[in-house]
């Protein structure tokens, strides 16, 4: 039985619903008919009603009554009742007694008469609804006939509220009705102003077209000065309730939305209303410029698309680094398109002409084809970018590094005995990687007297970098008072850079005055702060008459400054000092730290470059461990390598035998060395390139990278001894061994030459600067007062709030430093890096 009750319950509810609905179906007419007494007694305070008084319905009044009846439901939506009042024949009151009164309709609020309407003005539903709402909303919708009236209302609203200015060719039209219906909802938010004077359209700067209704949203709330005109955003569509409501929703939306999440998940009012959303890709260093760019674009696209500022620092984007604009459409399932655009005009065209999206992507695909030959460089650059991206959320401690500008650069060079300057570009990945190392150097040198670390962002101050002849990023130079700047061209790691800065503090070469000073120098007697950076001492010994050799040695010292400590002795007893080490002047005396012996080397050539090459060669270890850092030095010798690969430290026996072999080689015919795979994991890849698979370790390999590229493997069944290796090398020389593999003969050169960035941009950086193009009629945007730039502290701003800020910066959207990585020029340049 309970189950049966449950089964019948829905049917009973449905019957009850139908029964309650029957009277409603029976009421085919919604127009009430009352007597005058019934009507006036039913009036309620604050409630509006439209009444038509009639003795009897004449044939001429029938069309009007039909339209009145048709408008009942529409007016009821706004709480307005419609009543036909049947007047008795004997009634001679105000509303029933006069023939003229019977040709009018009356609008009451409570028992107060608001307006009389001639029946010929209420010719259809649109005219009835429009005129009735217009009468009721006399405070919310002002009617103006002259420009003076319009300007008075506009001035009164400035700084307080916005204005919706509407032109309709005539009252009572469908457009008039649509405006009134929207004003009923938004009248307390915006001031509506209506006119039927076509001349006012021309006075407001809009194209005069007397036959078409027009709506302008006037942003008066942002205009804090009476003399400042209100920005105006026209409604481009027809004046319908839906279009007007949509336009006002867009005007009330944030001008620029800052995004800190996956753009695929972002939903704004623009997307909800069927408009696209444009993302400007930014980063921390260019935030202020990118914010101005986004605001400028937002004003241009207001009502057509939304604009969002997407920070690469906060969101991991798996897109090309050169992409600077993204477009998200409201269509379901359509992926976001990431593009590279040149200026703001292209962004506007992109929104207004959807076909341009495909065209731009085709152009980018063509550029990608042109740059395929430089894929190696792309991979290398992307590895650096990945490393920077991995640490991008880590704030760098830059407090100990002085930031220099065009105004402070020259004065900063006088603050310390030695000023180190890092020239970099804030948007470029390698620069950011080096900046991390630079902060670690600053930490190591904290407290060292006479050393000042500074930096110049060449993106912000290209004039400084041009003057200092900085043609590639990053560049590090050391400035000393009264001397030419010293450029660092070594590895960009923390240890190498710190050593260079400390060693460059010592004069190179250091002029020694007595034999005791020279002997002390060879023993490594240097300032204590240099002890951890000093590895070898080079002393040049010359007689007083050897002026040419001395000048060449001094020039070599300027080249090697920061890399080697060099001394110079040319007193009368120089011959006695050199003979002590079995050489005669001109000569070099080389003393390694930790080694008590001093090596005497005769100088047979007296050119600076020959001396530099000799010193570099002599400073190389006899049996070195090959690392990523020192490999270039040994490659420069262009000699075969005999490499002992090991998985850890070399065994004592192997080390002794290899060292004996190295010392016994006449004039270093090849380079005996070893590579620890634990310290240098890239060695695994080297062995795979040689043998396809990594052989059992340790293994001895002979490879001549500069002649044939043949790779030979020392027999694994033989022990690593000097005798066995020399015997094996003789077989190689006689051609009795078969190579394990042969490397490519392609030269080991950088995939691309170094960049001369200053050839790619002038002092105004046109290719890297966002060029915000102003269109005809944008005079308000061009006449921005100068002022200080404010830092954005809120994440979203309405157009009015953002507009106030935009007024405070000079020429928003013009001559900007960002967008990162810029709305960069897309002109095809030969051999350009993928970051650009």
NUTIVO-13302 format. One record per residue (C-alpha): x, y, z. Coordinates in pm, whole numbers, padded with zeros to 5 digits, always signed. Layout:
BEGIN
XYZ...
END
This chain:
BEGIN
+00000+00000+00000+00274+00261+00073+00429+00180-00265+00095+00243-00434+00061+00580-00259+00410+00678-00376+00321+00583-00731+00008+00800-00735+00167+01105-00572+00329+01255-00889+00006+01213-01087-00194+01387-00813+00054+01677-00807+00024+01715-01184-00360+01724-01167-00345+01981-00888-00113+02196-01098-00346+02175-01400-00648+02260-01189-00478+02566-01048-00379+02673-01400-00729+02651-01555-00844+02999-01442-00529+03152-01591-00599+02987-01926-00948+03120-01914-00833+03479-01869-00756+03552-02230-00746+03929-02168-00507+04089-01919-00661+04435-01958-00861+04532-01652-01194+04713-01694-01309+04913-01392-01548+05190-01306-01399+05528-01208-01479+05465-00843-01322+05118-00850-01017+05246-01029-00936+05538-00798-01001+05329-00486-00757+05061-00614-00462+05299-00660-00168+05216-00433+00101+05457-00319+00418+05427-00528+00259+05193-00782+00223+05316-01141-00078+05261-01363-00182+05362-01710-00552+05440-01751-00776+05511-02049-01118+05661-01977-01404+05592-02219-01786+05611-02237-01806+05361-02518-01560+05226-02768-01584+05410-03095-01453+05247-03416-01168+05502-03424-01049+05406-03075-01048+05034-03142-00689+05013-03283-00562+05210-02983-00734+04974-02738-00582+04676-02917-00233+04820-02875-00306+04907-02511-00415+04549-02452-00102+04416-02626+00119+04627-02401-00032+04505-02073+00210+04215-02028+00515+04423-02120+00428+04697-01871+00346+04448-01597+00712+04337-01611+00794+04681-01469+00514+04682-01211+00284+04904-01419-00084+04809-01442-00301+04897-01742-00672+04973-01690-00962+05065-01914-01198+05282-01710-01561+05266-01824-01722+05604-01761-02100+05623-01692-02288+05847-01929-02386+06081-01651-02025+06121-01526-01896+06472-01596-01577+06452-01390-01235+06570-01511-01144+06243-01680-01486+06135-01805-01673+06457-01870-01480+06624-02150-01452+06497-02504-01091+06610-02524-01005+06414-02210-01139+06097-02362-00872+06114-02634-00589+06079-02384-00430+05814-02168-00323+05904-01812-00022+05781-01617-00058+05777-01239+00186+05696-00961-00037+05622-00668-00314+05885-00696-00077+06144-00845-00103+06219-01216+00240+06198-01380+00170+06250-01750-00110+06282-02007-00052+06107-02340-00247+06184-02658-00372+05854-02791-00213+05918-03129+00133+05918-02955+00068+05565-02829+00038+05401-03168+00196+05061-03090+00345+04858-02807+00693+05011-02853+00563+05366-02826+00347+05282-02524+00628+05113-02329+00887+05374-02433+00675+05678-02342+00545+05534-02016+00893+05439-01893+01034+05772-02019+00779+05956-01807+00846+05747-01498+01227+05769-01533+01242+06148-01559+01535+06162-01312+01725+05866-01457+01686+05971-01823+01740+06340-01898+01624+06485-02227+01846+06753-02385+01798+06973-02689+02113+07189-02686+02485+07131-02654+02495+07356-02348+02248+07134-02163+02453+06826-02256+02780+06984-02142+02627+07096-01812+02516+06740-01734+02854+06602-01842+03049+06848-01624+02829+06769-01326+02904+06399-01364+03284+06427-01403+03465+06243-01128+03139+06098-00995+02952+05887-01248+02937+05778-01611+02688+05886-01874+02498+05692-02141+02422+05934-02426+02155+05820-02672+02027+05970-02994+01699+05844-03141+01542+05993-03454+01205+06003-03276+01053+05899-02947+00828+05597-02932+01046+05384-03161+01178+05035-03089+01521+05184-03013+01367+05432-02770+01186+05147-02596+01507+04940-02572+01691+05233-02411+01412+05292-02161+01396+04925-02063+01770+04917-01998+01754+05251-01812+01492+05097-01583+01768+04856-01466+02084+05067-01496+01938+05410-01421+02076+05412-01067+02425+05314-01192+02469+05549-01491+02309+05876-01593+02112+05833-01916+02077+06130-02151+01839+06121-02449+01810+06351-02747+01632+06360-03082+01855+06643-03211+02089+06505-03479+02320+06808-03448+02427+06692-03103+02581+06381-03257+02824+06596-03454+02901+06803-03147+02994+06487-02952+03239+06382-03226+03027+06100-03364+02936+06063-03729+02599+06234-03782+02339+05998-03927+01992+06126-03856+01826+05807-03971+01998+05573-03724+01986+05563-03347+02323+05585-03169+02449+05512-02816+02773+05640-02665+02906+05532-02326+03082+05836-02178+03354+05756-01921+03305+06068-01711+03394+05909-01379+03764+05907-01472+03764+06274-01579+03869+06452-01261+03922+06789-01431+03629+06988-01571+03838+07078-01876+03910+06713-01949+03660+06558-02191+03493+06228-02118+03616+05934-02325+03338+05792-02542+03288+05431-02650+03015+05383-02911+02788+05083-02936+02861+04939-03281+02549+04716-03295+02181+04801-03330+02005+04942-03025+01833+04639-02878+01786+04552-02512+02034+04266-02540+02300+04471-02721+02272+04767-02485+02280+04543-02177+02585+04363-02321+02760+04694-02392+02705+04825-02041+02828+04498-01891+03148+04533-02095+03194+04897-01990+03170+04791-01627+03420+04506-01663+03785+04554-01558+03978+04736-01829+04274+04498-01790+04263+04167-01604+04589+04037-01457+04616+03662-01493+04818+03428-01272+04681+03093-01388+04666+02873-01694+04502+03089-01965+04296+02789-02076+04114+02811-01741+04058+03186-01753+03699+03304-01796+03608+03673-01814+03289+03863-01885+03411+03914-02242+03431+03541-02310+03094+03490-02142+02943+03749-02374+03093+03593-02686+03394+03821-02734+03760+03716-02767+04022+03772-02497+04368+03906-02589+04658+03811-02360+04967+04033-02347+05256+03811-02234+05469+03989-01977+05742+03935-01720+05854+04102-01401+06122+04325-01551+05884+04481-01805+05566+04486-01598+05511+04864-01597+05563+04896-01973+05345+04593-02040+05072+04732-01815+05067+05054-02019+05059+04849-02338+04765+04645-02214+04573+04957-02103+04628+05129-02436+04506+04822-02625+04211+04779-02391+04088+05130-02471+04121+05063-02843+03937+04730-02816+03679+04836-02560+03352+04669-02646+03520+04444-02905+03751+04224-02696+03893+04184-02349+04260+04238-02262+04451+04041-01999+04809+04069-01875+04962+03723-01846+05288+03700-01648+05539+03441-01762+05693+03461-01414+05376+03326-01253+05255+03078-01514+05457+02804-01685+05378+02840-02056+05478+02565-02292+05503+02805-02587+05778+02962-02793+05970+03232-02611+05920+03482-02893+05540+03465-02861+05414+03792-02716+05037+03786-02776+04779+03513-02723+04420+03506-02848+04144+03309-02677+03808+03286-02852+03473+03206-02685+03428+02903-02912+03432+02573-02726+03723+02342-02802+03929+02602-02992+04283+02616-02849+04451+02943-02758+04661+03083-03041+05006+03220-02945+05141+03474-03193+05430+03712-03255+05297+04057-03345+05484+04374-03428+05266+04656-03300+04931+04742-03151+04770+04791-03490+04826+04423-03563+04652+04328-03239+04352+04545-03328+04341+04403-03681+04364+04055-03533+04045+04114-03334+03854+04290-03610+03952+04048-03889+03958+03682-03781+04115+03575-04110+04430+03759-04008+04497+03496-03741+04554+03225-04000+04759+03463-04217+04990+03559-03930+05037+03195-03833+05125+03111-04193+05387+03389-04192+05535+03252-03869+05546+02902-04016+05742+03040-04310+05987+03204-04071+06024+02876-03885+06116+02706-04212+06378+02974-04279+06535+02911-03939+06535+02532-03935+06907+02524-04017+06972+02687-03681+06792+02424-03472+07114+02345-03285+07123+02700-03157+06756+02678-03064+06821+02367-02854+07114+02532-02682+06916+02848-02613+06615+02651-02490+06833+02468-02237+06939+02801-02093+06579+02924-02098+06468+02608-01919+06731+02659-01650+06624+03020-01598+06255+02925-01599+06314+02659-01336+06440+02923-01091+06224+03212-01205+06024+03231-00882+06339+03266-00677+06398+03630-00589+06759+03731-00660+06941+03914-00379+07041+04221-00578+07090+04453-00279+07471+04435-00304+07471+04517-00675+07440+04883-00773+07193+04954-01053+07333+05209-01300+07154+05440-01541+07256+05693-01802+07277+05958-01531+07470+05758-01270+07708+05550-01483+08006+05787-01505+07988+05904-01144+07976+05542-01026+08311+05473-01195+08472+05708-00942+08325+05551-00628+08572+05262-00595+08920+05168-00710+08769+04887-00914+08414+04887-01052+08273+04570-01209+07984+04626-01452+07752+04359-01590+07586+04473-01913+07278+04257-01976+06928+04249-02122+06655+04181-01869+06446+03972-02110+06727+03752-02245+06769+03407-02092+07150+03390-02090+07168+03732-01926+06933+03619-01650+07138+03303-01595+07456+03508-01560+07277+03752-01330+07222+03464-01089+07595+03385-01089+07668+03756-01050+07466+03774-00728+07669+03481-00592+07990+03666-00682+07860+03968-00492+07802+03746-00189+08157+03605-00210+08311+03953-00238+08100+04109+00035+08325+04317+00254+08619+04331+00009+08743+04689+00008+08778+04879-00317+08549+04653-00526+08206+04772-00643+07971+04541-00832+07712+04709-01056+07482+04632-01347+07332+04809-01650+07014+04686-01818+07093+04762-02183+06726+04730-02266+06648+05033-02053+06971+05225-02122+07091+05142-02476+07283+05470-02490+07520+05359-02213+07585+05025-02381+07647+05192-02716+07899+05432-02562+08078+05146-02384+08088+04942-02708+07878+04658-02570+07765+04461-02875+07648+04134-02716+07477+04025-02395+07590+03954-02135+07921+04146-02118+08131+04202-01805+08388+04481-01781+08614+04600-01501+08682+04973-01476+08983+05117-01295+09059+05485-01253+09282+05613-01529+09294+05279-01715+09119+05124-02009+08831+04894-01910+08916+04524-01890+08668+04286-02056+08608+03941-01912+08595+03665-02174+08615+03354-01958+08358+03111-01824+08054+03282-01670+08041+03069-01356+08068+03208-01004+08413+03065-00924+08577+03176-01249+08430+03527-01236+08523+03577-00870+08881+03468-00940+08904+03706-01236+08783+04003-01031+09025+03934-00745+09331+03866-00963+09264+04176-01172+09317+04386-00858+09689+04316-00884+09887+04504-01147+09968+04284-01442+10258+04274-01478+10370+04369-01128+10701+04554-01145+10951+04417-00888+11246+04627-00775+11483+04385-00594+11592+04025-00622+11435+03954-00282+11100+04083-00408+11134+03866-00718+11220+03557-00513+10929+03624-00278+10697+03665-00574+10804+03324-00709+10731+03174-00368+10374+03306-00396+10403+03594-00150+10085+03786-00247+09813+03955-00037+09630+03696+00176+09292+03764+00008+09441+03639-00320+09581+03314-00185+09277+03104-00276+09272+03241-00632+09646+03222-00706+09757+02908-00891+10084+03006-01063+10328+03297-01083+10492+03404-01407+10801+03626-01380+10952+03793-01684+11324+03863-01653+11482+04119-01886+11800+04322-01907+11768+04701-01912+11841+04714-02287+11561+04476-02393+11296+04746-02445+11107+04568-02724+11076+04243-02528+10967+04437-02218+10694+04621-02411+10567+04292-02552+10559+04139-02203+10367+04440-02064+10114+04409-02348+10079+04037-02277+10013+04125-01913+09723+04352-02009+09573+04064-02210+09614+03807-01931+09514+04041-01646+09268+03864-01416+09363+03520-01547+09733+03498-01440+09954+03678-01190+10255+03818-01376+10563+03991-01244+10846+04172-01419+11212+04223-01320+11456+04424-01534+11718+04556-01293+12096+04531-01343+12121+04194-01165+11850+04031-01383+12116+03813-01549+12220+03662-01213+11857+03588-01124+11785+03413-01454+12106+03205-01449+12002+03069-01112+11726+02888-01306+11949+02795-01603+11816+03053-01851+11931+03389-01986+11726+03705-02040+11478+03744-02194+11321+03458-02003+11012+03345-01815+11025+03191-01469+10718+02981-01390+10634+02879-01032+10321+02673-00962+10148+02704-00626+10225+02402-00408+10532+02319-00616+10867+02442-00485+11043+02406-00819+11071+02696-01063+11076+02629-01436+11295+02852-01654+11175+02915-02010+11374+03109-02272+11179+03368-02468+11265+03313-02833+10992+03542-02968+10917+03893-02854+10561+03952-02979+10281+03992-02724+10063+03722-02880+10349+03470-02882+10416+03540-02514+10047+03501-02430+10027+03171-02617+10340+03041-02447+10222+03133-02098+09881+02974-02152+10042+02658-02283+10291+02634-01997+10021+02683-01737+09829+02379-01855+09859+02072-01629+10086+01788-01735+09816+01524-01685+09495+01728-01653+09143+01623-01566+08925+01732-01858+08614+01929-01759+08359+02135-01945+08536+02448-01823+08893+02368-01932+08827+02168-02251+08836+02478-02478+09192+02557-02360+09316+02213-02465+09120+02214-02790+09304+02533-02889+09629+02334-02899+09490+02129-03193+09664+01812-03083+09544+01451-03042+09396+01346-02707+09492+01036-02511+09203+01018-02262+09166+00785-01967+08793+00760-01887+08717+00654-01530+08413+00624-01307+08567+00820-01020+08925+00905-00929+09204+00744-01131+09376+00453-00960+09717+00522-00813+09893+00284-01054+09722+00423-01366+09784+00781-01252+10156+00715-01195+10200+00548-01534+10006+00815-01725+10196+01095-01552+10528+00925-01640+10407+00899-01999+10308+01267-02008+10643+01390-01877+10834+01175-02125+10655+01300-02436+10883+01515-02652+10733+01865-02693+10384+01748-02599+10311+01557-02923+09969+01476-02781+09768+01558-02471+09751+01281-02204+09449+01353-01983+09168+01187-01791+08795+01239-01752+08599+01156-01438+08244+01059-01537+08117+01138-01186+08246+01498-01206+08165+01538-01576+07855+01328-01661+07865+01445-02021+08146+01192-02061+07878+00921-02090+07750+01090-02404+08105+01120-02540+08167+00746-02498+07834+00664-02664+07934+00882-02957+08263+00692-02979+08140+00334-02926+07757+00338-02943+07749+00193-02588+07954+00281-02283+08242+00027-02249+08365-00109-01917+08575+00143-01724+08850+00248-01700+08922+00274-02070+09197+00455-02261+09099+00624-02588+09302+00795-02860+09114+01056-03067+09238+01321-03306+08956+01571-03343+09152+01790-03580+09277+01529-03830+09040+01260-03952+08843+01220-03628+08942+00854-03588+08879+00696-03246+09098+00410-03119+09040+00206-02804+09333+00074-02602+09306-00309-02564+09115-00381-02245+09315-00703-02180+09637-00503-02139+09727-00316-01821+09763+00064-01836+10141+00113-01824+10373+00356-01999+10537+00072-02195+10211-00083-02316+10064+00251-02421+10379+00358-02611+10386+00021-02791+10018+00060-02883+10079+00416-03008+10355+00286-03238+10105+00044-03392+09862+00332-03444+10134+00530-03616+10215+00232-03842+09848+00188-03934+09822-00157-03774+09515-00072-03559+09157-00046-03682+08962+00258-03554+08655+00189-03341+08471+00480-03506+08530+00792-03711+08381+01125-03610+08226+01373-03849+08467+01607-04023+08237+01901-03959+08415+02187-03787+08334+02240-03420+08209+02594-03451+07927+02779-03277+07599+02718-03465+07563+03095-03501+07805+03386-03478+07790+03611-03173+07521+03877-03190+07578+04243-03243+07257+04353-03075+07321+04722-03134+07307+04662-03509+06957+04519-03458+06817+04824-03282+06877+05198-03276+06878+05411-02965+06497+05415-02957+06490+05038-03007+06221+05047-03277+06215+04673-03336+06193+04585-02971+05960+04867-02871+05588+04829-02872+05469+05082-03123+05117+05182-03026+04972+05333-03340+04710+05599-03290+04420+05613-03530+04229+05911-03658+03991+06028-03395+04198+05913-03098+04302+06261-03005+04206+06216-02643+04451+05932-02606+04731+06135-02763+04699+06433-02534+04802+06280-02207+04949+06507-01940+05296+06423-01821+05336+06284-01475+05485+06018-01261+05419+05653-01329+05226+05468-01060+05283+05112-00956+04978+04892-00992+04869+04758-00656+04538+04599-00745+04485+04299-00965+04176+04427-01147+04061+04778-01228+03751+04915-01388+03797+05126-01703+03749+05438-01496+04015+05348-01237+04261+05233-01499+04189+05539-01707+04292+05769-01421+04622+05583-01397+04670+05592-01773+04634+05968-01764+04925+05992-01520+05185+05833-01743+05339+06002-02040+05203+05892-02377+05069+05548-02283+05137+05289-02549+05402+05502-02722+05780+05434-02718+05756+05159-02455+06032+04920-02342+05818+04600-02314+05618+04366-02395+05827+04069-02286+05953+03922-02491+05823+04231-02673+05589+04303-02954+05909+04252-03148+05961+04331-03513+05895+04034-03735+06121+04147-04018+06324+03847-04135+06687+03895-04036+06961+03655-04128+07080+03426-03851+06872+03562-03565+06841+03389-03230+06523+03205-03148+06463+03423-02838+06393+03718-03066
END
